Amino acid sequence: MSLLKASKLNVGYDKKVIVHDLDFCVNEGDYLCILGSNGAGKSTLMKTIAGLIPKVSGQLDINNFVKRVGYLPQQSIVQKDFPASVYEVVISGCISGLGLRPFFNKKEKETAYMNMKRTGIYELKNKCYRNLSGGQQQRVLLARALCSASGLLMLDEPVNGLDPKAAKDMYELIAGLNKEGVAIIMVSHDVKSALQYPSHILHLGKEHKQLFFGSIKDYENTGYLEKLG
Ligand SMILES: Nc1ncnc2c1ncn2[C@@H]1O[C@H](COP(=O)(O)OP(=O)(O)OP(=O)(O)O)[C@@H](O)[C@H]1O
């Protein structure tokens, strides 16, 4: 099943195009890694897919099945200092389902508990988010994104600032979620580690155009990896 399809998609800000002519798709069970050097437009594309900014032009079809995208943005300093419990941060991922209802219902609470268990942070549920390590904080934000996701999880630099062990654990956790059937779209600078897991690569070139989209096997034969800098 196709979850997402971009054709001749142009993304950017205030009608100014940052990346031209994107053509790629994400199917059920895929793990897409978006590569490109600094400023290539990776985060801009992620924000467009997540519905945070409008596309400039072209086609971006998102299957109704994934109308709710779980999005883990690049972590800011403000987020790192968030004065709430782990449980409160995680369940805030269910907020889009609240509508006018002022309290979380049983199903939403169960979703939060399930996703804390899935990401290995259940024991930390009453701890204050800002007192956790960087790796634990990222797991909390991942559990939060899972609460708002229905089949597609988007991660922008999920191992940024983590030590090598925490980064490896995070990659393995994400790969495990993918094996459970969650489709992943990830941006990472840490190319060597990041490339162990994805099924597909979208490489944005320096000319603000798509350099490559296809399977990881085909990508490895292109030599484009050396163009990253
Ligand atoms: N809110 C904004 N308004 C206008 N231009 C922006 C905005 N945010 C980013 N840009 C510009 O869009 C371009 C692409 O930025 P983007 O953050 O998408 O790149 P990136 O590939 O994610 O970079 P990095 O790897 O450094 O995170 C940059 O030239 C940037 O200055």
The ligand as an SDF file (V2000), in Angstrom:
LIG
                    3D

 31 33  0  0  0  0  0  0  0  0999 V2000
   11.5020   29.5110    8.1460 N   0  0  0  0  0  0  0  0  0  0  0  0
   12.2690   29.7040    7.0710 C   0  0  0  0  0  0  0  0  0  0  0  0
   12.0030   30.6960    6.2030 N   0  0  0  0  0  0  0  0  0  0  0  0
   12.7510   30.9130    5.1020 C   0  0  0  0  0  0  0  0  0  0  0  0
   13.8270   30.1310    4.7520 N   0  0  0  0  0  0  0  0  0  0  0  0
   14.1330   29.1200    5.5790 C   0  0  0  0  0  0  0  0  0  0  0  0
   13.3770   28.8380    6.7810 C   0  0  0  0  0  0  0  0  0  0  0  0
   13.9320   27.7560    7.3760 N   0  0  0  0  0  0  0  0  0  0  0  0
   14.9740   27.3660    6.6090 C   0  0  0  0  0  0  0  0  0  0  0  0
   15.0890   28.1830    5.5290 N   0  0  0  0  0  0  0  0  0  0  0  0
   16.1000   28.0670    4.4690 C   0  0  0  0  0  0  0  0  0  0  0  0
   15.8130   26.8940    3.7110 O   0  0  0  0  0  0  0  0  0  0  0  0
   17.0280   26.2900    3.2940 C   0  0  0  0  0  0  0  0  0  0  0  0
   16.9930   24.8060    3.6540 C   0  0  0  0  0  0  0  0  0  0  0  0
   16.9780   24.6910    5.0630 O   0  0  0  0  0  0  0  0  0  0  0  0
   16.6940   23.2820    5.7760 P   0  0  0  0  0  0  0  0  0  0  0  0
   16.7300   23.5270    7.2420 O   0  0  0  0  0  0  0  0  0  0  0  0
   15.4890   22.6640    5.1850 O   0  0  0  0  0  0  0  0  0  0  0  0
   17.9680   22.4620    5.3030 O   0  0  0  0  0  0  0  0  0  0  0  0
   18.5480   21.0890    5.8760 P   0  0  0  0  0  0  0  0  0  0  0  0
   18.9270   20.2640    4.7040 O   0  0  0  0  0  0  0  0  0  0  0  0
   17.5800   20.4920    6.8440 O   0  0  0  0  0  0  0  0  0  0  0  0
   19.8360   21.6270    6.6150 O   0  0  0  0  0  0  0  0  0  0  0  0
   20.6410   21.0360    7.8990 P   0  0  0  0  0  0  0  0  0  0  0  0
   21.2460   19.7580    7.4450 O   0  0  0  0  0  0  0  0  0  0  0  0
   21.6720   22.0900    8.1490 O   0  0  0  0  0  0  0  0  0  0  0  0
   19.6520   20.8680    9.0240 O   0  0  0  0  0  0  0  0  0  0  0  0
   18.1650   27.0630    3.9560 C   0  0  0  0  0  0  0  0  0  0  0  0
   18.7330   27.9240    2.9870 O   0  0  0  0  0  0  0  0  0  0  0  0
   17.4840   27.8610    5.0320 C   0  0  0  0  0  0  0  0  0  0  0  0
   18.1320   29.0810    5.2460 O   0  0  0  0  0  0  0  0  0  0  0  0
  1  2  1  0
  2  3  1  0
  2  7  2  0
  3  4  2  0
  4  5  1  0
  5  6  2  0
  6  7  1  0
  6 10  1  0
  7  8  1  0
  8  9  2  0
  9 10  1  0
 10 11  1  0
 11 12  1  0
 11 30  1  0
 12 13  1  0
 13 14  1  0
 13 28  1  0
 14 15  1  0
 15 16  1  0
 16 17  2  0
 16 18  1  0
 16 19  1  0
 19 20  1  0
 20 21  2  0
 20 22  1  0
 20 23  1  0
 23 24  1  0
 24 25  2  0
 24 26  1  0
 24 27  1  0
 28 29  1  0
 28 30  1  0
 30 31  1  0
M  END
$$$$
